[in-house]
């Protein structure tokens, strides 16, 4: 009887391990498939008027239905959404400004600010200005890819994005 119990326990353990490993592999595959792709189009270290800083222009493609974890940036970042819609949530810090082009093609028009604790869906054609250190997260709305052009001005050596962890 003891031998039968051991065999059942061993069989259950094998099923559990296969399930966990298979689940982890599936989760890892989904996470890889849903990762944004960041392409640096141009960057300049110590640009004129920006000693000690790096100026970036990037194209970021985010797959449909993808959430991006809460994060901050070490410097000011501006982003223009060219396709799709981003659900944008400000968690903590300074408000984020939302702008849209005006009919004359000159200075963009102010739409609203997203205050800490607020969420707003930013559609293609609109832009945001993110102050340094503002904690925020985004979620792609719908199954279509979102493409965002991002210009950033960070202190030399700072990462493009810094994970934001809330205190529990």
Secondary structure, DSSP 8 states (H G I E B T S, - for coil): -HHHHHHHHHHHHHHHHHHHHHHHHHHHHHHHHT--EEEEEEEEET-TT-TTEEEEEEEEEE-TT-EEEEEE-SSEEEEEEEESEEEEEEEESS-EEEEE--TTSSS-EEEEEE-TT-EEEEETTEEEEE-TT-EEEEEEESSS-EEEEEEEEEETT--S-EE-----
